[in-house]
Amino acid sequence: MTSPSPAPSTSAEDLSHSVKPSPTDPNRRDSSSTVGSSQCPLQSSNGQAPETTVTNDSGASGRSGRKRSSSQVGPATLATSPVNVVSNPTTARTFTHEGMGLQVQTSTQNGAGRVTDENEAAGTGQSKTAAPSASSTTPDMTAKRSSVSSSTTIAASLSEAQEKERERKAKVIGRIGVCALDAKARSKPCRTILNRLIENGEFETVIFGDKVILDESVENWPTCDFLISFFSTGFPLDKAISYVRLRKPYCVNDLPMQKVLWDRRLVLRVLDSIHVPTPRRLIVSRDGGPYMPAELAAHMENRIGIKVPRQGEWPMPQKVELSEDGETLYVDGKTLKKPFVEKPTNGEDHNIHIYFANGKGGRRLFRKVGNKSSEFDPNMNQPRMKGSYVYEQFMDVDNAEDVKAYTVGPTYCHAETRKSPVVDGVVRRNQHGKEIRFVTKLSKDESGMASRICEAFGQAVCGFDLLRAHGKSYVIDVNGWSFVKDNDQYYDSCAEILRTTFIQFIQERQARASLREQGSITSSAPKEKETSPTRKTSTKRNTSGHRTTLHNLLSRSPSTTRLSSHFTASGTNSAPPIVSNSTTAPAPTAVTAALDVEEPEAKVPAAPQHTWKLKGMVTVFRHADRTPKQKFKFTFHSQPFIDLLKGHREEVLLIEEGLQDVVEATRKAIDLQSEDMDKLRQLKNALERKMHYPGTKVQIKPMFRKREDEIKEAKKKKKKTEGVDGNTDGNMDDSVELETHTRVMGSEIREIDKLQLIVKWGGEPTHSARYQAQDLGESYRKDMLLMNRDVLEDVLVYTSSERRVSTSAQIWTASFLDRKIPDDFIKIRKDLLDDSNAAKDEMDKVKKKLKFLLRPGNKAPPQFAWPKDMPEPSVVMSNVIELMKFHREVLRKNYERFSAVAVVPQDDPEYAGKDHTYLGKIQSRWCCGEDPALFRERWEKLFVEFCDSEKVDPSKISELYDTMKYDALHNRVFLENIFTPPVNMLPKETAGDPDNDDAIVDGDDTEERVERPKRERLSLRRSVIGDRQSFGEDASRSYHLSTGKTRAKADARLVKLRELYRLAKVLFDFVSPQEYGITNEEKLEIGLLTSLPLIKQIVKDLETVQAAESGKSFIYFTKESHIYTLLNCIIEGGIPVKIDRSAIPELDYLTQISFELYESESKTEPGEKEGDPNTSAYSIRIAISPGCHSTDPLDMQLDSKHCIGCNQKKSLTKHLEWTYVVETLREKFHRVKLPHRFIPINLGEAKYRTHVADTVLATTTGPSQA
């Protein structure tokens, strides 16, 4: 066995990735590679804190946004947290060292459970970082500005801010409006491009937002010069078209033409008209053809010369049948042989079927669900007989890959390949949760197709799908607005092309205005524009500067393709050519004839800059990634353990020095033989080995004997329940005849019967936690820069006292504010965010119910998350136990096998003095202080709890899932190798592979691999792509695609490991969320008992944000229990939600629940009293993100950070009137009564170390002496 590593191996080396930006760092942009651009606003070449002044085209250096005074940058701070947070001003990157401190905001609790800040009690002034007092709901400007720069006066701060705002607006040449639903407009790709557009101060942006788009009339929509607008599910496209006709902005994408994309028949007709190859097809139109308004039909005819029949004029199929052998489809005499693809004519319907030849079934394709995009059905041979469909010949594509192409104007296209969903339906994802793709270069013909598609559909930013088969390319779908994911070169190019297009449009508009003033524009000019779908470029203009720079930019990028503009229009088209044959640069993509920007109408209603603007937010975060939490539970009754309570009658915590007291008590009990000796030895061994680990603690929970009358009543209930659930387990008596302290505090003194002692360790932040928190903080910052940059000026952050939580809070905050944070910036609020035991008794009752649900004969209740085709929970649990037994045997055999000394020539000097233990070579690097010995210890503990227990405790399911997820991310190589069964444990068909007796070691250790020739053969065998076959010959062919280091998907020997993870995940989703309540009433009661103080604070914060003069943010970092209970209080508390509870996935690390408060700039409400001035209207939207969640981490491709990216927030509710949300939450305040104390007493704190009870309480098992 190897000894535990003293520290994570990545502590120094990995940090360098954050500290030193490399030329390829995506956050560092080379100013020489873009047209007229400056450095990224979060960087500075001199190593000093960057000043965020504005850069214009004249060459003035600086930054966009507000200039930060030097007093804002606080000194490096020291603290009790395991890591120190340092923000690198040159890269806007945050990294960590040992030692960083937090300020503990001491609070007292009164009898009603109300928390009172010491600052408030003392009547002192409140700083920006202190919690707002109840009496101060309208903070004055001094409090806000002093937190930004304490060295300036109020007047100076206001004057400086106003001056900067005037300077910033003076440099703005145009306003970009984004009219798309929040899920798209605030997505990372869109936000990244917009941030690049505004970084030099040339443009400002306005995000319309869901509230404006869905609830406001177009007259109240914000004004803008340039409009980015595109359809997604739920988007009112007709309203957007009306807005364009009213305001006449420059549109990046033609809005009416987006309706064409809704019907695949229209898309194919357009593709035919511009000579873009498509697969051979038959069309069955049972609905009379696509519906097309007369305006759109006229627009298509004017734009590309296509005359589309009206609905009802499309040919109806007279005869649709399948041949007797089931291999040929007949449609009115035309034939199509299998294999073929069946697509609904509705472009938004992605339920596509593929029918294979020779009766070999079919495959259903659908929108990605988790890591699945299709499924094979061996019985699917008959086409659907209801509905309208397009039937296309199935293409046997090259390398089993699709091509996804993305245009930005007619001269630029980025293309990527991905594994075809037809292969196996499994989506391979990267660490950001995005599908793994590879950049590819388009051929000359494909580039021409991209240019023609962009022009014909009027979509400057447009995605489409290509198939490459037998040396030819075919377009199979046009998607409209689409962004590339996680490609900085694409983001740079896209932003620069849009910037150049916008500037060119402004110049043209100014030139026309100047000519109009001189009377030089003829009356025919506007008419010419209305009849042409594109801006004419035949007039010579001096655009060589833009052309040259753009050419240099695009030609340098290996991930892009310079498109040819050689398109020649069809002779049958009545519309003018899409791309002019002029020698000038291609003009910006045209918009619609309705988008005439020459001169607005005389009577256009005025509109505000923002209709609804984000004023502030109150967000609750779960902490970032951590190591697995582990614990041992014991029940004791003897005096040495009761003495550990130090006279207290409530739950206590012992950490650090206090752990030695537990060791001494254990030794005394061993000497007295007062407890089970096996348990005592196990406790003593665990403490001696784990007490020096960071975060190790002991919880002691006293349990009190009930009164006689309560015992009689409880026994009556017990007899009734025994007839139902058959429970005769004596261990359950604790929940019947005993109570924890939460129900006896403040009543009468009862004798202690026994106590529960829990040893906990683990749960420490991992090295990937820093990257997760940093990236999320940066993402929030970029979002606020677009939504309302004032929100960044007044931020208050609170955290619980646990190290994994406070560490996440520090890293996130430094990244969000893009500066070092002062020592006392983040406040620790134990009363709001630490563990609460107020709901202990209710949760114990729920856990007992969960045990009953896991017994044979009980089906999963309908409100539980349970897969349709899964057997009952008890069967799944039995399967998990059997799989655990199998893997225990595999692990033990492999440890024995890999620990043996390799047989090597003793006289060979190459091997002299080397360690030949193969176990240490499986994984070259270990993180988080682990090694093979600790890995085995964790798993052996789980094997005992699952394999050697009569009944598995439901809480152990969470530990198993937690461990598997952790190892899949941090110990992937070792996990897959150590659980690969030896040949003698494999089925015959799997064991027949001669290479199956080998293990794949980490690629970082290639020089020390054993049996290297076999390793090379295996690697080669897996990386080679097999010869293409026809799906007609074999519907289930396999592609030997390289999938990186992970073998879990490709290796048949690991099928049981994958099955264990799958079933553990199913049971986890079944058990874990229900620990906080099974029925709706239980969820609400446990939620309020656990999170009521936090909910009260959220309500007070929302009122503070509403009353504030400018933007404001409140941020809370806590743990899983508060996240789940807060969500339950929202859903069960009466606030209407848009997402079904069963559709909400696991609330993983860095889950966010955000209350966003919006203020209307155009609507007002009457004052509270008659004669009071009107006040602005306010709205609240609650959003949620499941955090860094992946449905199957074994399928993810990871880098050395071992980091899963964070999922985007989604709207949990629609926009609701703010007082409705606040009052609905406030109504539940009095539903439960909190105990006097609901936070465990930490005996390690100074005020408890010398604690002596005022009254000598009964601490023996005898009668009370009080």
Secondary structure, 3 states (H helix, E strand, C coil): CCCCCCCCCCCCCCHHHHHCCCCCCCCCCCHHHCCCCCCCCCCCCCCCCCCCCCCCCCCCCCCCCCCCCHHHCCCCCCCEECCEEEEECCCCEEEEECCECCEECCEEECCCCCEEEHHHHHCCCCCCCCCCCCCCCCCCHHHHHHHHCCCCCHHHHHHHHHHHHHHHHHCCCEEEEEECCHHHHCCHHHHHHHHHHHCCCCEEEEECHHHHHHHCCHHHCCCCCEEEECCCCCCCHHHHHHHHHHHCCEECECCHHHHHHHEHHHHHHHHHHCCCCCCCEEEECCCCCCCCCHHHHHHHHHHHCCCCCCCCCCCCCCCEEECCCCCEEEECCEEEECCEEEEECECCCCCEEEECCCCCCEEEEEEEECCEEEEEECCCCCCCCCCCEEEEECCCCHHHEEEEEEEECCCEEEEEEEECCCCCCECCEECCCCECCEEECCCHHHHHHHHHHHHHHCECEEEEEEEEECCEEEEEEEEECCCCCCCHHHHHHHHHHHHHHHHHHHHHHHHHHHHHHCCCCCCHHHHHHHHCCCCCCCCCCCCHHHHHHHHHHHHHCCCEEECCCCCCCCCCCCCCCCCCCCCCCCCCCCCCHHHCCCCCCCCCCCCCCCCEEEEEEEEEEECCCECCEEEEEEEECCHHHHHHHCCCCCCEEEECCHHHHHHHHHHHHHHHCCCCHHHHHHHHHHHHHHCCCCCCEEEEEEEEECCHHHHHHHHHHHHHHHHHHCCCCHHHHHHHHEEEHHHCCCCCCCCEEEEEEEEEEECCECHHHHHHHHHHHHHHHHHHHHHCHHHHHCEEEEECCCHHHHHHHHHHHHHHHCCCCCCCCEEECHHHHCCCCCCHHHHHHHHHHHHHHCCCCCCCCCCCCCCCCCCCHHHHHHHHHHHHHHHHHHHHHHHHHHHCECCCCCCCHHHCCCCCEHHHHCCCCCCCCCCHHHHHHHHHHHHHHHHCCCCCCCHHHHHHHHHHHHHHHHCHHHHHHHCCCCHHHCCHHHHCCCCCCCCCCCHHHHHHCCCHHHHHHHHHHHHCCCCCCCCCCCCCCCCCCCCCCCCCCCCHHHHHHHHHHHHHHHHHHHHHHHHHCCCHHHHHHHHHHHHHHHHHHHHHHHHHHHHCCCCEEEEEEECHHHHHHHHHHHHHCCCCCCCCHHHCCCCCCCCEEEEEEEEEEEEEECCCCCCCCCEEEEEEEEEEECCCCCCCHHHEECCCCCCCCCCCCEECCCCEEHHHHHHHHHCCCCCCCCCCCCCCEECCCHHHHCCCCCCCCCCCCCCCCC
